[in-house]
């Protein structure tokens, strides 16, 4: 794809090629930034702080509603920014409720999400996956260039069938407000007694486990390789998911591995350094270490 003169007179490193591709992607999807919101008055900002301090159980949305009732329209993000800048903590009741929910229900929680990958030809592919909150095990559901509501519902039916066959213990599924999650999607999981927990608008931290895995997959895998198409992406993500589920330690679980249930996830005694061998995946992009048999 390079001009003939450049091919003859220049030596291009892999890092340079990847940098050119990132710039190409950024230029392809760059959009002009819309104008920001007009600033609010100091008097109104002071009143917002007063509402937060006098009503410790009120969250940002509750404060926004009270302001609207009084004739002031202020975005929730603006209210949150004012509270953070002044060191006012968020509502204790709201924070404890969500945190308690995650801790108490972790064994029965699933989270589903989408992320996209741009190929070397600028074709955008969407990847659907589900993650088990307790074990951090990831299951790749499907890849599509143009995901539809029907396609997402079909993924849900396949996942529900697999869960029933395995005798699932899950009771809640966290998802965001992506438009492709239609009523049919929720109905499928309701049929197997799994309740849908929908996150608040523009609140990726409410689905933090799925978002964290997306970041890991990008940093450790897809950002370091040029994807040529859907079949290639399937191969790359299958290898990374297998590495993540069986040979990668997880900070959120005390650096433990999560191997298949019929295999031990730790070595019962310290391995001799001279017996440790490396296994490479994806041409050396991922390395796994274990003692020689």
C-alpha positions in Angstrom: 0.0 0.0 0.0 3.1 2.3 0.2 4.2 4.4 -2.8 7.0 2.8 -4.8 9.5 5.5 -4.0 8.9 5.0 -0.3 9.3 1.2 -0.6 12.6 1.6 -2.3 14.3 4.2 -0.1 12.7 3.7 3.4 12.8 0.9 6.0 9.6 0.9 8.0 9.5 -0.6 11.5 6.4 -2.4 12.8 5.9 0.4 15.4 5.8 3.0 12.6 3.3 1.0 10.6 1.0 0.7 13.7 1.4 4.4 14.4 0.4 5.2 10.8 -2.7 3.0 11.1 -3.8 4.6 14.4 -3.5 8.0 12.8 -5.5 6.8 9.8 -8.3 5.5 12.1 -8.3 8.7 14.1 -8.6 10.8 10.9 -11.4 8.6 9.6 -13.6 8.9 12.6 -12.7 12.4 13.9 -15.8 14.6 14.4 -16.0 18.3 15.2 -16.6 19.0 18.9 -19.9 20.6 19.7 -20.0 23.8 21.6 -20.0 23.4 25.4 -22.8 24.3 27.8 -23.0 27.9 29.0 -21.6 28.4 32.5 -24.0 28.7 35.4 -23.9 31.5 37.9 -22.0 31.4 41.2 -25.2 31.9 43.0 -26.8 28.8 41.5 -23.6 26.8 42.1 -23.8 27.8 45.8 -27.4 26.7 45.9 -26.5 23.3 44.5 -23.9 22.8 47.2 -26.5 23.8 49.8 -29.0 21.2 48.5 -26.3 18.5 48.6 -25.2 19.4 52.2 -28.7 19.7 53.6 -30.0 16.5 52.0 -27.4 13.8 52.4 -29.5 11.1 50.8 -30.1 13.1 47.6 -28.2 12.0 44.5 -27.3 14.1 41.5 -30.5 13.2 39.7 -32.6 14.1 42.7 -30.9 17.5 43.0 -31.4 18.0 39.2 -35.1 17.3 39.7 -35.5 19.8 42.5 -33.7 22.5 40.5 -36.0 21.8 37.6 -39.0 22.1 39.9 -37.7 25.5 40.9 -37.3 26.6 37.3 -33.5 25.9 36.8 -32.4 23.5 34.2 -28.9 22.1 35.0 -27.3 19.0 33.5 -26.5 16.1 35.9 -22.9 16.2 34.7 -22.6 19.8 35.7 -24.1 19.2 39.1 -21.7 16.3 39.6 -18.7 18.5 38.6 -19.7 21.2 41.1 -20.0 18.7 43.9 -16.6 17.1 43.1 -14.8 20.4 42.8 -16.1 21.4 46.3 -15.2 18.0 47.8 -18.9 17.1 48.6 -19.2 13.3 48.6 -22.0 11.6 46.7 -25.1 10.4 48.3 -24.3 7.7 50.8 -27.5 5.8 50.3 -27.0 5.6 46.5 -23.4 4.6 46.7 -23.8 2.0 49.3 -26.8 0.5 47.5 -25.0 -0.2 44.3 -21.8 -1.3 46.0 -23.7 -3.6 48.4 -25.6 -5.0 45.4 -22.4 -5.9 43.6 -20.8 -7.5 46.6 -23.8 -9.5 47.7 -24.8 -10.7 44.2 -21.3 -11.3 42.7 -21.7 -15.0 42.6 -24.9 -14.7 40.6 -23.9 -11.8 38.3 -23.1 -11.7 34.6 -22.2 -8.6 32.6 -22.6 -8.2 28.8 -21.2 -5.5 26.5 -20.0 -4.6 23.0 -16.8 -3.1 21.7 -15.6 -2.3 18.2 -12.4 -3.0 16.3 -11.3 -1.2 13.1 -9.7 -3.4 10.5 -6.7 -2.4 8.3 -9.2 -1.5 5.6 -11.2 0.7 8.0 -14.1 -1.7 8.3 -15.6 -1.6 11.7 -16.5 -4.9 13.4 -18.5 -5.2 16.6 -17.7 -7.8 19.2 -20.2 -9.1 21.8 -19.1 -10.9 25.0 -20.3 -11.8 28.5 -18.1 -11.9 31.7 -18.7 -13.7 35.0 -18.2 -11.2 37.7 -16.8 -13.6 40.4 -14.4 -15.6 38.3 -13.7 -13.0 35.6 -14.2 -15.7 33.0 -15.1 -14.3 29.5 -17.3 -15.9 26.9 -17.1 -14.5 23.3 -20.6 -14.4 21.9 -20.2 -13.2 18.3 -18.8 -10.7 15.8 -20.7 -8.7 13.2 -20.1 -5.8 11.0 -23.7 -4.6 11.2 -25.3 -5.8 14.5 -29.1 -5.8 14.5 -31.7 -6.3 17.2 -32.5 -9.7 15.8 -28.8 -10.7 15.8 -28.4 -9.7 19.4 -31.6 -11.6 20.4 -30.2 -14.7 18.7 -27.0 -14.3 20.8 -29.1 -14.1 23.9 -31.0 -17.3 23.0 -27.7 -19.1 22.4 -26.3 -17.9 25.7 -29.4 -18.8 27.6 -29.4 -22.3 26.2 -25.7 -22.8 27.2 -26.5 -21.5 30.7 -29.4 -23.9 31.2 -27.3 -26.9 30.0 -24.6 -26.0 32.5 -27.1 -25.6 35.3 -26.4 -21.9 35.8 -26.5 -20.1 39.2 -26.8 -16.6 37.7 -29.7 -14.3 38.7 -28.8 -10.9 37.3 -27.3 -9.7 34.0 -25.8 -6.2 33.8 -26.1 -4.4 30.5 -26.0 -0.8 29.3 -28.6 1.1 27.3 -27.2 0.1 23.8 -30.1 0.4 21.4 -29.6 -3.2 20.1 -30.7 -4.6 23.4 -34.3 -4.8 22.6 -37.3 -6.2 24.4 -36.7 -9.6 22.9 -33.3 -9.7 24.5 -34.7 -9.1 28.0 -37.5 -11.6 27.4 -35.0 -14.4 26.7 -33.3 -14.0 30.0 -36.5 -13.5 31.9 -37.6 -17.0 30.7 -34.6 -18.5 32.6 -35.2 -16.4 35.7 -32.3 -13.9 35.1 -33.2 -10.3 35.9 -31.8 -7.5 33.7 -29.9 -4.7 35.6 -29.7 -1.7 33.3 -27.0 0.9 34.0 -27.6 4.6 34.1 -27.1 6.7 31.0 -23.4 7.4 30.2 -22.2 5.6 33.3 -19.6 3.0 32.2 -18.4 2.5 35.7 -21.7 0.8 36.6 -20.5 -2.0 34.1 -16.9 -1.7 35.3 -15.9 -5.3 35.0 -16.9 -5.5 31.3 -15.2 -2.2 30.6 -12.1 -3.3 32.4 -11.8 -6.4 30.2 -12.3 -4.3 27.0 -9.4 -2.2 28.1 -7.2 -5.2 28.8 -8.1 -6.8 25.4 -7.2 -3.6 23.6 -3.9 -2.9 25.4 -2.6 -6.5 25.4 -3.9 -7.7 22.1 -5.9 -5.8 19.4 -4.0 -2.5 19.7 -0.8 -4.4 18.9 -1.9 -6.2 15.8 -3.5 -5.3 12.5 -6.8 -7.0 12.0 -7.5 -8.0 8.3 -11.1 -9.2 8.6 -13.8 -10.9 10.6 -12.2 -14.3 10.4 -8.9 -13.0 11.6 -10.5 -11.2 14.5 -12.3 -14.4 15.5 -8.9 -16.2 15.6 -7.2 -13.4 17.6 -10.0 -13.0 20.2 -10.4 -16.8 20.6 -6.7 -17.0 21.5 -6.8 -14.0 23.8 -10.0 -15.2 25.6 -8.4 -18.7 26.2 -5.3 -16.9 27.5 -7.4 -14.7 29.8 -9.5 -17.5 31.2 -6.8 -20.1 31.9 -3.3 -18.5 32.0 -3.7 -14.9 33.1 -3.7 -13.8 36.8 -6.4 -11.2 37.9 -5.7 -8.3 40.2 -9.3 -8.2 41.4 -9.1 -11.8 42.6 -5.8 -11.6 44.5 -3.7 -12.4 41.4 -5.2 -15.9 41.1 -5.7 -17.8 37.9 -9.0 -19.1 36.7 -8.3 -22.4 34.9 -11.0 -24.8 33.8 -12.9 -26.4 36.8 -11.2 -29.8 36.3 -7.7 -28.5 36.5 -5.8 -26.8 39.4 -5.2 -23.1 39.0 -2.0 -22.9 41.0 1.2 -24.9 41.4 1.3 -26.6 44.8 5.0 -25.8 45.3 7.5 -23.2 43.9 8.7 -24.1 40.5 12.4 -24.4 39.8 13.5 -21.4 37.7 15.5 -23.6 35.3 12.4 -25.7 34.5 10.1 -22.8 33.6 9.2 -22.8 29.9 7.5 -20.2 27.8 4.5 -20.9 25.5 3.7 -18.3 22.9 0.3 -17.3 21.5 -0.4 -15.2 18.5 3.2 -15.3 17.3 4.7 -14.2 20.6 2.2 -11.4 21.3 1.1 -13.3 24.4 3.5 -15.3 26.6 2.5 -18.0 29.1 4.9 -19.5 31.6 4.7 -22.9 33.3 7.2 -25.5 34.6 8.2 -28.3 32.2 6.4 -31.6 32.7 
